[in-house]
Amino acid sequence: SVQTSMGVQDTKVLDKRRLQELVKEVDPMEQLDDDVEEVLMHIADDFIENVVSAACKIAKHRKSNTLEVKDVQMHLERNWNIYVPGYGSDELRP
Amino acid sequence: GTHIRSCSDEAFLHHSALQKRVSCIARKHGLDVNNDVLNLVSHATQERLRDLVEKLATIAEHRIEIYKM
């Protein structure tokens, strides 16, 4: 990661090795072009920004001082249809 | 043999970088961050990218099929 700047955006949350591992899990024969890798890194950044900002609004809405797992889960399930097991989300189910 | 993956695998995103990113956003809203949030965001990002890569793989395969004809 870049040490020279204090900017948060300069700190890499995802490295290419992990991305390539993910691709190999999906299809061992698949190869990603460098520019596709770049786009996927950007998409990951945007996704984190989107999810955390929306979850913060949910936390504020229930007048909390802390961003909790349930805030993130609510946004992920409603807007992205992503269900991550192992966080005890039963209370959100209808 | 069958390879079983569990959620306790190595985190997908770098913990310290993610922590910085998440607390920076939360601070703008005047919020603290529960530590479990970071793990959840990491897993969710992995799912998001996995879904995209699966679709890209299908599209790429399709492109080759058309090219053959």
Backbone of each chain as nested JSON, in Angstrom:
{
  "chains": [
    {"id": "A", "residues": [
      {"number": 1, "name": "SER", "atoms": {"N": [0.836, -1.197, 0.0], "CA": [0.0, 0.0, 0.0], "C": [0.875, 1.253, 0.0]}},
      {"number": 2, "name": "VAL", "atoms": {"N": [0.263, 2.364, -0.344], "CA": [1.01, 3.609, -0.483], "C": [1.212, 4.262, 0.883]}},
      {"number": 3, "name": "GLN", "atoms": {"N": [2.453, 4.556, 1.221], "CA": [2.761, 5.106, 2.538], "C": [2.891, 6.629, 2.505]}},
      {"number": 4, "name": "THR", "atoms": {"N": [3.089, 7.198, 1.323], "CA": [3.431, 8.61, 1.226], "C": [2.248, 9.54, 1.478]}},
      {"number": 5, "name": "SER", "atoms": {"N": [1.05, 9.058, 1.229], "CA": [-0.101, 9.932, 1.366], "C": [-0.946, 9.528, 2.575]}},
      {"number": 6, "name": "MET", "atoms": {"N": [-1.613, 10.508, 3.167], "CA": [-2.476, 10.215, 4.308], "C": [-3.901, 9.902, 3.845]}},
      {"number": 7, "name": "GLY", "atoms": {"N": [-4.166, 10.053, 2.553], "CA": [-5.508, 9.858, 2.031], "C": [-6.009, 8.443, 2.246]}},
      {"number": 8, "name": "VAL", "atoms": {"N": [-7.264, 8.318, 2.674], "CA": [-7.837, 7.008, 2.966], "C": [-7.951, 6.171, 1.683]}},
      {"number": 9, "name": "GLN", "atoms": {"N": [-8.252, 6.846, 0.574], "CA": [-8.451, 6.127, -0.682], "C": [-7.168, 5.456, -1.165]}},
      {"number": 10, "name": "ASP", "atoms": {"N": [-6.008, 5.918, -0.666], "CA": [-4.744, 5.365, -1.111], "C": [-4.429, 4.019, -0.451]}},
      {"number": 11, "name": "THR", "atoms": {"N": [-5.131, 3.713, 0.626], "CA": [-4.874, 2.473, 1.32], "C": [-5.681, 1.353, 0.674]}},
      {"number": 12, "name": "LYS", "atoms": {"N": [-4.984, 0.38, 0.146], "CA": [-5.656, -0.704, -0.566], "C": [-6.339, -1.661, 0.411]}},
      {"number": 13, "name": "VAL", "atoms": {"N": [-7.629, -1.87, 0.215], "CA": [-8.327, -2.841, 1.06], "C": [-8.257, -4.239, 0.452]}},
      {"number": 14, "name": "LEU", "atoms": {"N": [-8.031, -4.277, -0.879], "CA": [-8.033, -5.561, -1.576], "C": [-6.765, -5.667, -2.42]}},
      {"number": 15, "name": "ASP", "atoms": {"N": [-6.052, -6.794, -2.307], "CA": [-4.893, -6.937, -3.187], "C": [-5.209, -7.93, -4.307]}},
      {"number": 16, "name": "LYS", "atoms": {"N": [-4.409, -7.853, -5.354], "CA": [-4.706, -8.616, -6.572], "C": [-4.602, -10.12, -6.349]}},
      {"number": 17, "name": "ARG", "atoms": {"N": [-3.757, -10.512, -5.387], "CA": [-3.608, -11.943, -5.117], "C": [-4.939, -12.54, -4.624]}},
      {"number": 18, "name": "ARG", "atoms": {"N": [-5.617, -11.813, -3.723], "CA": [-6.903, -12.305, -3.204], "C": [-7.946, -12.327, -4.309]}},
      {"number": 19, "name": "LEU", "atoms": {"N": [-7.9, -11.321, -5.166], "CA": [-8.84, -11.265, -6.282], "C": [-8.623, -12.447, -7.22]}},
      {"number": 20, "name": "GLN", "atoms": {"N": [-7.352, -12.746, -7.511], "CA": [-7.046, -13.875, -8.398], "C": [-7.453, -15.209, -7.773]}},
      {"number": 21, "name": "GLU", "atoms": {"N": [-7.294, -15.311, -6.447], "CA": [-7.747, -16.532, -5.755], "C": [-9.248, -16.721, -5.921]}},
      {"number": 22, "name": "LEU", "atoms": {"N": [-9.987, -15.621, -5.818], "CA": [-11.44, -15.673, -5.978], "C": [-11.806, -16.146, -7.379]}},
      {"number": 23, "name": "VAL", "atoms": {"N": [-11.111, -15.609, -8.373], "CA": [-11.379, -15.99, -9.762], "C": [-11.094, -17.478, -9.972]}},
      {"number": 24, "name": "LYS", "atoms": {"N": [-10.009, -17.968, -9.393], "CA": [-9.66, -19.393, -9.528], "C": [-10.699, -20.292, -8.86]}},
      {"number": 25, "name": "GLU", "atoms": {"N": [-11.315, -19.777, -7.762], "CA": [-12.385, -20.54, -7.107], "C": [-13.581, -20.682, -8.032]}},
      {"number": 26, "name": "VAL", "atoms": {"N": [-13.913, -19.598, -8.737], "CA": [-15.064, -19.599, -9.621], "C": [-14.79, -20.493, -10.827]}},
      {"number": 27, "name": "ASP", "atoms": {"N": [-13.632, -20.324, -11.442], "CA": [-13.276, -21.104, -12.634], "C": [-11.75, -21.18, -12.732]}},
      {"number": 28, "name": "PRO", "atoms": {"N": [-11.193, -22.37, -12.492], "CA": [-9.726, -22.518, -12.479], "C": [-9.076, -22.147, -13.821]}},
      {"number": 29, "name": "MET", "atoms": {"N": [-9.864, -22.167, -14.917], "CA": [-9.299, -21.89, -16.237], "C": [-9.38, -20.409, -16.593]}},
      {"number": 30, "name": "GLU", "atoms": {"N": [-10.076, -19.629, -15.767], "CA": [-10.345, -18.238, -16.114], "C": [-9.115, -17.351, -15.89]}},
      {"number": 31, "name": "GLN", "atoms": {"N": [-8.885, -16.418, -16.836], "CA": [-7.802, -15.439, -16.714], "C": [-8.408, -14.041, -16.759]}},
      {"number": 32, "name": "LEU", "atoms": {"N": [-7.94, -13.16, -15.892], "CA": [-8.423, -11.783, -15.917], "C": [-7.388, -10.879, -16.571]}},
      {"number": 33, "name": "ASP", "atoms": {"N": [-7.84, -10.008, -17.47], "CA": [-6.957, -8.962, -17.983], "C": [-6.658, -7.977, -16.852]}},
      {"number": 34, "name": "ASP", "atoms": {"N": [-5.519, -7.282, -16.963], "CA": [-5.136, -6.308, -15.934], "C": [-6.191, -5.223, -15.753]}},
      {"number": 35, "name": "ASP", "atoms": {"N": [-6.751, -4.749, -16.893], "CA": [-7.721, -3.654, -16.772], "C": [-9.028, -4.136, -16.141]}},
      {"number": 36, "name": "VAL", "atoms": {"N": [-9.364, -5.411, -16.335], "CA": [-10.553, -5.962, -15.671], "C": [-10.32, -6.022, -14.162]}},
      {"number": 37, "name": "GLU", "atoms": {"N": [-9.107, -6.409, -13.781], "CA": [-8.74, -6.413, -12.365], "C": [-8.922, -5.028, -11.755]}},
      {"number": 38, "name": "GLU", "atoms": {"N": [-8.438, -4.013, -12.492], "CA": [-8.559, -2.633, -12.012], "C": [-10.021, -2.261, -11.788]}},
      {"number": 39, "name": "VAL", "atoms": {"N": [-10.873, -2.619, -12.761], "CA": [-12.297, -2.285, -12.658], "C": [-12.911, -2.986, -11.437]}},
      {"number": 40, "name": "LEU", "atoms": {"N": [-12.561, -4.251, -11.241], "CA": [-13.11, -4.992, -10.102], "C": [-12.66, -4.389, -8.766]}},
      {"number": 41, "name": "MET", "atoms": {"N": [-11.408, -3.892, -8.729], "CA": [-10.925, -3.226, -7.515], "C": [-11.756, -1.965, -7.241]}},
      {"number": 42, "name": "HIS", "atoms": {"N": [-12.054, -1.227, -8.315], "CA": [-12.879, -0.021, -8.181], "C": [-14.279, -0.368, -7.7]}},
      {"number": 43, "name": "ILE", "atoms": {"N": [-14.84, -1.431, -8.284], "CA": [-16.185, -1.857, -7.9], "C": [-16.209, -2.226, -6.416]}},
      {"number": 44, "name": "ALA", "atoms": {"N": [-15.148, -2.893, -5.949], "CA": [-15.058, -3.253, -4.527], "C": [-15.052, -1.986, -3.663]}},
      {"number": 45, "name": "ASP", "atoms": {"N": [-14.241, -0.985, -4.07], "CA": [-14.189, 0.289, -3.332], "C": [-15.559, 0.95, -3.269]}},
      {"number": 46, "name": "ASP", "atoms": {"N": [-16.218, 1.038, -4.43], "CA": [-17.532, 1.679, -4.493], "C": [-18.555, 0.932, -3.641]}},
      {"number": 47, "name": "PHE", "atoms": {"N": [-18.471, -0.402, -3.699], "CA": [-19.399, -1.234, -2.941], "C": [-19.273, -0.955, -1.435]}},
      {"number": 48, "name": "ILE", "atoms": {"N": [-18.03, -0.912, -0.952], "CA": [-17.796, -0.653, 0.477], "C": [-18.354, 0.712, 0.864]}},
      {"number": 49, "name": "GLU", "atoms": {"N": [-18.063, 1.727, 0.035], "CA": [-18.56, 3.083, 0.277], "C": [-20.09, 3.097, 0.351]}},
      {"number": 50, "name": "ASN", "atoms": {"N": [-20.716, 2.449, -0.623], "CA": [-22.174, 2.405, -0.697], "C": [-22.782, 1.715, 0.527]}},
      {"number": 51, "name": "VAL", "atoms": {"N": [-22.26, 0.537, 0.84], "CA": [-22.827, -0.269, 1.923], "C": [-22.656, 0.42, 3.279]}},
      {"number": 52, "name": "VAL", "atoms": {"N": [-21.45, 0.922, 3.529], "CA": [-21.195, 1.515, 4.843], "C": [-21.98, 2.819, 5.013]}},
      {"number": 53, "name": "SER", "atoms": {"N": [-22.047, 3.645, 3.965], "CA": [-22.809, 4.898, 4.064], "C": [-24.278, 4.626, 4.322]}},
      {"number": 54, "name": "ALA", "atoms": {"N": [-24.846, 3.687, 3.571], "CA": [-26.265, 3.366, 3.754], "C": [-26.517, 2.789, 5.147]}},
      {"number": 55, "name": "ALA", "atoms": {"N": [-25.613, 1.928, 5.598], "CA": [-25.77, 1.319, 6.928], "C": [-25.684, 2.383, 8.022]}},
      {"number": 56, "name": "CYS", "atoms": {"N": [-24.837, 3.386, 7.822], "CA": [-24.74, 4.488, 8.785], "C": [-26.066, 5.229, 8.893]}},
      {"number": 57, "name": "LYS", "atoms": {"N": [-26.728, 5.437, 7.746], "CA": [-28.022, 6.119, 7.764], "C": [-29.055, 5.297, 8.53]}},
      {"number": 58, "name": "ILE", "atoms": {"N": [-28.994, 3.984, 8.365], "CA": [-29.913, 3.107, 9.101], "C": [-29.63, 3.194, 10.604]}},
      {"number": 59, "name": "ALA", "atoms": {"N": [-28.333, 3.195, 10.96], "CA": [-27.957, 3.295, 12.381], "C": [-28.443, 4.621, 12.973]}},
      {"number": 60, "name": "LYS", "atoms": {"N": [-28.274, 5.72, 12.209], "CA": [-28.738, 7.026, 12.669], "C": [-30.258, 7.011, 12.844]}},
      {"number": 61, "name": "HIS", "atoms": {"N": [-30.927, 6.338, 11.907], "CA": [-32.386, 6.314, 11.923], "C": [-32.922, 5.653, 13.195]}},
      {"number": 62, "name": "ARG", "atoms": {"N": [-32.183, 4.649, 13.698], "CA": [-32.64, 4.043, 14.958], "C": [-31.958, 4.716, 16.154]}},
      {"number": 63, "name": "LYS", "atoms": {"N": [-31.456, 5.904, 15.916], "CA": [-30.883, 6.77, 16.946], "C": [-29.773, 6.097, 17.741]}},
      {"number": 64, "name": "SER", "atoms": {"N": [-28.9, 5.371, 17.026], "CA": [-27.776, 4.709, 17.675], "C": [-26.524, 5.561, 17.546]}},
      {"number": 65, "name": "ASN", "atoms": {"N": [-25.569, 5.35, 18.457], "CA": [-24.253, 5.996, 18.338], "C": [-23.242, 5.089, 17.668]}},
      {"number": 66, "name": "THR", "atoms": {"N": [-23.644, 3.838, 17.442], "CA": [-22.709, 2.851, 16.918], "C": [-23.276, 2.166, 15.68]}},
      {"number": 67, "name": "LEU", "atoms": {"N": [-22.409, 1.981, 14.689], "CA": [-22.781, 1.205, 13.509], "C": [-22.687, -0.269, 13.877]}},
      {"number": 68, "name": "GLU", "atoms": {"N": [-23.829, -0.976, 13.782], "CA": [-23.873, -2.382, 14.185], "C": [-24.044, -3.291, 12.975]}},
      {"number": 69, "name": "VAL", "atoms": {"N": [-23.761, -4.586, 13.215], "CA": [-23.906, -5.596, 12.162], "C": [-25.304, -5.563, 11.542]}},
      {"number": 70, "name": "LYS", "atoms": {"N": [-26.331, -5.391, 12.388], "CA": [-27.707, -5.453, 11.869], "C": [-27.994, -4.321, 10.878]}},
      {"number": 71, "name": "ASP", "atoms": {"N": [-27.333, -3.172, 11.038], "CA": [-27.524, -2.068, 10.086], "C": [-26.985, -2.453, 8.711]}},
      {"number": 72, "name": "VAL", "atoms": {"N": [-25.796, -3.058, 8.72], "CA": [-25.168, -3.471, 7.464], "C": [-25.985, -4.593, 6.821]}},
      {"number": 73, "name": "GLN", "atoms": {"N": [-26.419, -5.543, 7.664], "CA": [-27.21, -6.666, 7.15], "C": [-28.486, -6.191, 6.473]}},
      {"number": 74, "name": "MET", "atoms": {"N": [-29.157, -5.249, 7.095], "CA": [-30.428, -4.783, 6.537], "C": [-30.215, -4.224, 5.125]}},
      {"number": 75, "name": "HIS", "atoms": {"N": [-29.184, -3.401, 4.963], "CA": [-28.908, -2.832, 3.642], "C": [-28.504, -3.929, 2.644]}},
      {"number": 76, "name": "LEU", "atoms": {"N": [-27.629, -4.839, 3.067], "CA": [-27.156, -5.9, 2.169], "C": [-28.307, -6.774, 1.685]}},
      {"number": 77, "name": "GLU", "atoms": {"N": [-29.219, -7.104, 2.601], "CA": [-30.3, -8.017, 2.248], "C": [-31.338, -7.325, 1.376]}},
      {"number": 78, "name": "ARG", "atoms": {"N": [-31.637, -6.085, 1.702], "CA": [-32.695, -5.39, 0.956], "C": [-32.22, -4.853, -0.389]}},
      {"number": 79, "name": "ASN", "atoms": {"N": [-31.014, -4.345, -0.442], "CA": [-30.567, -3.671, -1.665], "C": [-29.664, -4.522, -2.551]}},
      {"number": 80, "name": "TRP", "atoms": {"N": [-28.984, -5.486, -1.96], "CA": [-28.038, -6.273, -2.748], "C": [-28.389, -7.748, -2.789]}},
      {"number": 81, "name": "ASN", "atoms": {"N": [-29.381, -8.131, -2.004], "CA": [-29.762, -9.541, -1.925], "C": [-28.559, -10.41, -1.52]}},
      {"number": 82, "name": "ILE", "atoms": {"N": [-27.761, -9.89, -0.616], "CA": [-26.602, -10.635, -0.125], "C": [-26.875, -11.056, 1.314]}},
      {"number": 83, "name": "TYR", "atoms": {"N": [-26.793, -12.361, 1.557], "CA": [-27.001, -12.906, 2.898], "C": [-25.71, -13.569, 3.344]}},
      {"number": 84, "name": "VAL", "atoms": {"N": [-25.065, -13.016, 4.366], "CA": [-23.846, -13.626, 4.888], "C": [-24.217, -14.432, 6.13]}},
      {"number": 85, "name": "PRO", "atoms": {"N": [-24.007, -15.749, 6.089], "CA": [-24.39, -16.569, 7.238], "C": [-23.453, -16.344, 8.419]}},
      {"number": 86, "name": "GLY", "atoms": {"N": [-23.963, -16.661, 9.617], "CA": [-23.122, -16.644, 10.807], "C": [-23.178, -15.353, 11.594]}},
      {"number": 87, "name": "TYR", "atoms": {"N": [-24.165, -14.504, 11.311], "CA": [-24.282, -13.262, 12.067], "C": [-25.615, -13.145, 12.804]}},
      {"number": 88, "name": "GLY", "atoms": {"N": [-26.348, -14.255, 12.892], "CA": [-27.595, -14.255, 13.654], "C": [-28.585, -13.205, 13.203]}},
      {"number": 89, "name": "SER", "atoms": {"N": [-28.97, -13.303, 11.906], "CA": [-29.825, -12.252, 11.343], "C": [-31.3, -12.622, 11.406]}},
      {"number": 90, "name": "ASP", "atoms": {"N": [-31.669, -13.61, 12.218], "CA": [-33.043, -14.111, 12.225], "C": [-34.069, -13.016, 12.52]}},
      {"number": 91, "name": "GLU", "atoms": {"N": [-33.663, -12.03, 13.318], "CA": [-34.636, -11.005, 13.7], "C": [-35.042, -10.122, 12.515]}},
      {"number": 92, "name": "LEU", "atoms": {"N": [-34.271, -10.164, 11.432], "CA": [-34.626, -9.348, 10.266], "C": [-35.609, -10.058, 9.347]}},
      {"number": 93, "name": "ARG", "atoms": {"N": [-35.707, -11.381, 9.507], "CA": [-36.579, -12.157, 8.612], "C": [-38.054, -11.871, 8.899]}},
      {"number": 94, "name": "PRO", "atoms": {"N": [-38.879, -11.836, 7.848], "CA": [-40.31, -11.599, 8.07], "C": [-40.981, -12.773, 8.8]}}
    ]},
    {"id": "B", "residues": [
      {"number": 1, "name": "GLY", "atoms": {"N": [-10.939, -34.914, -3.71], "CA": [-11.955, -34.926, -2.656], "C": [-12.741, -33.62, -2.625]}},
      {"number": 2, "name": "THR", "atoms": {"N": [-13.699, -33.572, -1.754], "CA": [-14.519, -32.364, -1.642], "C": [-13.782, -31.327, -0.814]}},
      {"number": 3, "name": "HIS", "atoms": {"N": [-13.786, -30.099, -1.316], "CA": [-13.147, -29.018, -0.582], "C": [-14.227, -28.204, 0.112]}},
      {"number": 4, "name": "ILE", "atoms": {"N": [-14.184, -28.186, 1.428], "CA": [-15.192, -27.428, 2.173], "C": [-14.592, -26.099, 2.606]}},
      {"number": 5, "name": "ARG", "atoms": {"N": [-15.275, -25.011, 2.244], "CA": [-14.832, -23.689, 2.656], "C": [-15.724, -23.191, 3.766]}},
      {"number": 6, "name": "SER", "atoms": {"N": [-15.131, -22.598, 4.758], "CA": [-15.931, -22.028, 5.83], "C": [-15.624, -20.541, 5.934]}},
      {"number": 7, "name": "CYS", "atoms": {"N": [-16.45, -19.837, 6.712], "CA": [-16.305, -18.396, 6.822], "C": [-15.089, -18.007, 7.657]}},
      {"number": 8, "name": "SER", "atoms": {"N": [-14.418, -18.974, 8.283], "CA": [-13.266, -18.628, 9.101], "C": [-11.986, -18.562, 8.263]}},
      {"number": 9, "name": "ASP", "atoms": {"N": [-12.121, -18.715, 6.93], "CA": [-10.977, -18.537, 6.036], "C": [-10.337, -17.163, 6.229]}},
      {"number": 10, "name": "GLU", "atoms": {"N": [-9.154, -17.003, 5.685], "CA": [-8.462, -15.713, 5.714], "C": [-9.401, -14.614, 5.228]}},
      {"number": 11, "name": "ALA", "atoms": {"N": [-9.385, -13.473, 5.91], "CA": [-10.277, -12.38, 5.53], "C": [-9.981, -11.936, 4.097]}},
      {"number": 12, "name": "PHE", "atoms": {"N": [-11.039, -11.587, 3.376], "CA": [-10.887, -11.201, 1.974], "C": [-10.226, -9.834, 1.85]}},
      {"number": 13, "name": "LEU", "atoms": {"N": [-10.601, -8.915, 2.711], "CA": [-10.05, -7.559, 2.652], "C": [-9.028, -7.339, 3.767]}},
      {"number": 14, "name": "HIS", "atoms": {"N": [-8.082, -6.45, 3.535], "CA": [-7.083, -6.121, 4.553], "C": [-7.762, -5.441, 5.74]}},
      {"number": 15, "name": "HIS", "atoms": {"N": [-7.562, -6.033, 6.91], "CA": [-8.314, -5.582, 8.079], "C": [-8.045, -4.116, 8.422]}},
      {"number": 16, "name": "SER", "atoms": {"N": [-6.765, -3.732, 8.49], "CA": [-6.45, -2.378, 8.942], "C": [-6.904, -1.324, 7.933]}},
      {"number": 17, "name": "ALA", "atoms": {"N": [-6.72, -1.621, 6.646], "CA": [-7.153, -0.683, 5.602], "C": [-8.674, -0.534, 5.603]}},
      {"number": 18, "name": "LEU", "atoms": {"N": [-9.35, -1.678, 5.782], "CA": [-10.811, -1.648, 5.814], "C": [-11.31, -0.878, 7.039]}},
      {"number": 19, "name": "GLN", "atoms": {"N": [-10.637, -1.109, 8.172], "CA": [-11.008, -0.415, 9.405], "C": [-10.924, 1.106, 9.23]}},
      {"number": 20, "name": "LYS", "atoms": {"N": [-9.83, 1.534, 8.581], "CA": [-9.64, 2.965, 8.314], "C": [-10.775, 3.504, 7.453]}},
      {"number": 21, "name": "ARG", "atoms": {"N": [-11.056, 2.767, 6.369], "CA": [-12.08, 3.192, 5.418], "C": [-13.447, 3.295, 6.092]}},
      {"number": 22, "name": "VAL", "atoms": {"N": [-13.802, 2.225, 6.84], "CA": [-15.133, 2.172, 7.46], "C": [-15.269, 3.242, 8.553]}},
      {"number": 23, "name": "SER", "atoms": {"N": [-14.247, 3.389, 9.391], "CA": [-14.408, 4.373, 10.473], "C": [-14.395, 5.791, 9.939]}},
      {"number": 24, "name": "CYS", "atoms": {"N": [-13.73, 6.012, 8.81], "CA": [-13.753, 7.334, 8.182], "C": [-15.173, 7.699, 7.727]}},
      {"number": 25, "name": "ILE", "atoms": {"N": [-15.853, 6.743, 7.112], "CA": [-17.236, 6.99, 6.669], "C": [-18.15, 7.168, 7.881]}},
      {"number": 26, "name": "ALA", "atoms": {"N": [-17.969, 6.288, 8.874], "CA": [-18.833, 6.332, 10.066], "C": [-18.662, 7.646, 10.826]}},
      {"number": 27, "name": "ARG", "atoms": {"N": [-17.407, 8.137, 10.855], "CA": [-17.135, 9.375, 11.583], "C": [-17.914, 10.552, 10.995]}},
      {"number": 28, "name": "LYS", "atoms": {"N": [-18.077, 10.546, 9.667], "CA": [-18.848, 11.618, 9.016], "C": [-20.293, 11.632, 9.513]}},
      {"number": 29, "name": "HIS", "atoms": {"N": [-20.777, 10.46, 9.931], "CA": [-22.133, 10.362, 10.458], "C": [-22.14, 10.436, 11.989]}},
      {"number": 30, "name": "GLY", "atoms": {"N": [-20.969, 10.669, 12.583], "CA": [-20.863, 10.733, 14.038], "C": [-21.066, 9.399, 14.731]}},
      {"number": 31, "name": "LEU", "atoms": {"N": [-20.649, 8.325, 14.072], "CA": [-20.882, 6.981, 14.617], "C": [-19.58, 6.25, 14.926]}},
      {"number": 32, "name": "ASP", "atoms": {"N": [-19.623, 5.411, 15.983], "CA": [-18.561, 4.438, 16.226], "C": [-18.891, 3.175, 15.427]}},
      {"number": 33, "name": "VAL", "atoms": {"N": [-17.902, 2.278, 15.328], "CA": [-18.107, 1.063, 14.535], "C": [-17.924, -0.181, 15.401]}},
      {"number": 34, "name": "ASN", "atoms": {"N": [-18.937, -1.031, 15.42], "CA": [-18.801, -2.342, 16.061], "C": [-17.821, -3.18, 15.24]}},
      {"number": 35, "name": "ASN", "atoms": {"N": [-16.913, -3.877, 15.93], "CA": [-15.85, -4.615, 15.235], "C": [-16.34, -5.688, 14.273]}},
      {"number": 36, "name": "ASP", "atoms": {"N": [-17.478, -6.326, 14.596], "CA": [-18.007, -7.382, 13.724], "C": [-18.406, -6.855, 12.355]}},
      {"number": 37, "name": "VAL", "atoms": {"N": [-18.68, -5.538, 12.275], "CA": [-19.078, -4.929, 11.004], "C": [-18.001, -5.158, 9.935]}},
      {"number": 38, "name": "LEU", "atoms": {"N": [-16.737, -5.078, 10.344], "CA": [-15.635, -5.198, 9.386], "C": [-15.629, -6.566, 8.706]}},
      {"number": 39, "name": "ASN", "atoms": {"N": [-15.808, -7.62, 9.508], "CA": [-15.867, -8.973, 8.94], "C": [-17.018, -9.128, 7.963]}},
      {"number": 40, "name": "LEU", "atoms": {"N": [-18.163, -8.578, 8.353], "CA": [-19.348, -8.688, 7.506], "C": [-19.133, -7.965, 6.176]}},
      {"number": 41, "name": "VAL", "atoms": {"N": [-18.57, -6.763, 6.232], "CA": [-18.312, -6.003, 5.005], "C": [-17.319, -6.766, 4.118]}},
      {"number": 42, "name": "SER", "atoms": {"N": [-16.317, -7.389, 4.735], "CA": [-15.333, -8.162, 3.987], "C": [-15.991, -9.338, 3.254]}},
      {"number": 43, "name": "HIS", "atoms": {"N": [-16.83, -10.086, 3.975], "CA": [-17.528, -11.222, 3.348], "C": [-18.483, -10.759, 2.252]}},
      {"number": 44, "name": "ALA", "atoms": {"N": [-19.182, -9.659, 2.512], "CA": [-20.161, -9.156, 1.54], "C": [-19.463, -8.701, 0.26]}},
      {"number": 45, "name": "THR", "atoms": {"N": [-18.308, -8.052, 0.405], "CA": [-17.553, -7.607, -0.775], "C": [-17.093, -8.814, -1.586]}},
      {"number": 46, "name": "GLN", "atoms": {"N": [-16.677, -9.861, -0.879], "CA": [-16.269, -11.09, -1.553], "C": [-17.447, -11.679, -2.351]}},
      {"number": 47, "name": "GLU", "atoms": {"N": [-18.637, -11.682, -1.742], "CA": [-19.824, -12.209, -2.422], "C": [-20.167, -11.382, -3.653]}},
      {"number": 48, "name": "ARG", "atoms": {"N": [-20.086, -10.079, -3.497], "CA": [-20.381, -9.152, -4.607], "C": [-19.452, -9.43, -5.793]}},
      {"number": 49, "name": "LEU", "atoms": {"N": [-18.157, -9.569, -5.514], "CA": [-17.185, -9.798, -6.586], "C": [-17.334, -11.208, -7.161]}},
      {"number": 50, "name": "ARG", "atoms": {"N": [-17.621, -12.185, -6.299], "CA": [-17.803, -13.556, -6.78], "C": [-18.947, -13.618, -7.796]}},
      {"number": 51, "name": "ASP", "atoms": {"N": [-20.045, -12.932, -7.451], "CA": [-21.203, -12.897, -8.33], "C": [-20.835, -12.273, -9.682]}},
      {"number": 52, "name": "LEU", "atoms": {"N": [-20.097, -11.16, -9.634], "CA": [-19.674, -10.491, -10.867], "C": [-18.764, -11.382, -11.711]}},
      {"number": 53, "name": "VAL", "atoms": {"N": [-17.782, -12.013, -11.049], "CA": [-16.819, -12.843, -11.778], "C": [-17.525, -14.033, -12.426]}},
      {"number": 54, "name": "GLU", "atoms": {"N": [-18.521, -14.604, -11.735], "CA": [-19.293, -15.711, -12.311], "C": [-20.004, -15.257, -13.587]}},
      {"number": 55, "name": "LYS", "atoms": {"N": [-20.592, -14.071, -13.531], "CA": [-21.29, -13.548, -14.713], "C": [-20.299, -13.261, -15.838]}},
      {"number": 56, "name": "LEU", "atoms": {"N": [-19.158, -12.677, -15.48], "CA": [-18.137, -12.37, -16.494], "C": [-17.638, -13.646, -17.169]}},
      {"number": 57, "name": "ALA", "atoms": {"N": [-17.472, -14.71, -16.373], "CA": [-17.001, -15.979, -16.928], "C": [-17.997, -16.508, -17.943]}},
      {"number": 58, "name": "THR", "atoms": {"N": [-19.299, -16.407, -17.629], "CA": [-20.336, -16.87, -18.55], "C": [-20.327, -16.049, -19.828]}},
      {"number": 59, "name": "ILE", "atoms": {"N": [-20.206, -14.733, -19.669], "CA": [-20.205, -13.846, -20.846], "C": [-18.987, -14.133, -21.729]}},
      {"number": 60, "name": "ALA", "atoms": {"N": [-17.832, -14.315, -21.092], "CA": [-16.606, -14.57, -21.854], "C": [-16.711, -15.87, -22.641]}},
      {"number": 61, "name": "GLU", "atoms": {"N": [-17.3, -16.887, -22.013], "CA": [-17.494, -18.178, -22.674], "C": [-18.403, -18.025, -23.893]}},
      {"number": 62, "name": "HIS", "atoms": {"N": [-19.468, -17.261, -23.698], "CA": [-20.44, -17.032, -24.747], "C": [-19.789, -16.332, -25.951]}},
      {"number": 63, "name": "ARG", "atoms": {"N": [-18.929, -15.367, -25.625], "CA": [-18.228, -14.614, -26.67], "C": [-17.391, -15.564, -27.535]}},
      {"number": 64, "name": "ILE", "atoms": {"N": [-16.73, -16.526, -26.893], "CA": [-15.918, -17.493, -27.624], "C": [-16.792, -18.38, -28.504]}},
      {"number": 65, "name": "GLU", "atoms": {"N": [-17.957, -18.79, -27.986], "CA": [-18.883, -19.617, -28.756], "C": [-19.288, -18.916, -30.056]}},
      {"number": 66, "name": "ILE", "atoms": {"N": [-19.627, -17.634, -29.951], "CA": [-20.046, -16.876, -31.123], "C": [-18.896, -16.795, -32.133]}},
      {"number": 67, "name": "TYR", "atoms": {"N": [-17.702, -16.581, -31.606], "CA": [-16.527, -16.441, -32.449], "C": [-16.279, -17.706, -33.267]}},
      {"number": 68, "name": "LYS", "atoms": {"N": [-16.574, -18.889, -32.689], "CA": [-16.355, -20.167, -33.366], "C": [-17.223, -20.309, -34.606]}},
      {"number": 69, "name": "MET", "atoms": {"N": [-18.452, -19.728, -34.575], "CA": [-19.388, -19.874, -35.687], "C": [-19.029, -18.928, -36.821]}}
    ]}
  ]
}
